[in-house]
Amino acid sequence: MGLDNVKHIVLILSGKGGVGKSSLTTQLALSLSLAGRSVGILDIDLTGPSIPRLLGVETAKIKQAPGGWLPVQVHPSQLLSPLVDLSQLKAEETPLGVGGEDQPTPRTDGADSASTPLRPVGALYAISLGLLLPSRSSAVVWRGPKKTAMVRQFLTDVLWPPLDYLLVDTPPGTSDEHISLAETLLQQTSTPTPQASSRLAGAVVVTTPQAVAVSDVRKELSFCRKVGIGVLGVVENMSGYVCECCGKESNLFGKGGGEVMAREFEVNFLGGVPVDGQWGSLVEEGKRPRYGEDVVKDVVKVDDDEDDDDDDTVNGNDTAENNVSAGMDVGLLVDKYRSCSLCVTFEGITSQLIGLVESGHALGS
């Protein structure tokens, strides 16, 4: 069965380690899901699988079924309620919720929730060697042939449900995993049927702005040309830094190197992704992203708590704020991601990617 249920396969590549491929893969999958597409993530970074941790499914295990492995479901397809306007909740000071519970009554940007349409979200699945290991600290010490066999097994023996997109998160470089991946995918998609021939959509190449990173990533573009994989575009990760307090962006590592490289290789530049500390808090601690006054108040509150021995005595307004803050951490990863500033950035990247993939306009093949 393998990839028979997959419409489009997109590779996430980079010739340089530490550029944020797994983070970009995760956010691209969440953004595609929010666009209503069903998505799968195949993590073939065998020695450093980080997708399970980013998705919050480290405790899940891959199940065996007749004919192959079943991927882990991160979330099912569903309808999400409109994003709650937390600033309005605090302004209106509604400490009591429906049914007398000590929670604020949800409001949706000042509109009645009954009149606001729900947002359809596609299902998200994932499979990774990290889901087969006994613990996060378990080392994978494999030679090339075993890596090659594992990659081929992931490509042929996983029973994916019907998917619009399969994102393949790869390790850095152009080594055994990449060669095995390219050979197996090109072999499976070289059949004369239109469904198979259009299945391998192309690659998204990730870089950072620094010259040393761009120099290494150029090799990945050359690799794609040599093996006949089309390039959908280049994404410049860590392109600026978003301040958590004021929301302003500054160029921490420079900016524009990825765009220049894309222009030289005559491929699409899909956009730049800034560094956002709230994204890290979301995937590491499960906290819904907050900016501006929310972050400042949270810092002040922590300082006050350290100086105040009587933690049980709080006024009504503090209780209301605590309830709102506690409610912010409730929900699925895809729901909380909507509060992240990077969600808007990836909406633009995803829109371009969908247009390129579904029109078959990968370049450089």
Disulfide bonds with the S-S distance in Angstrom:
none
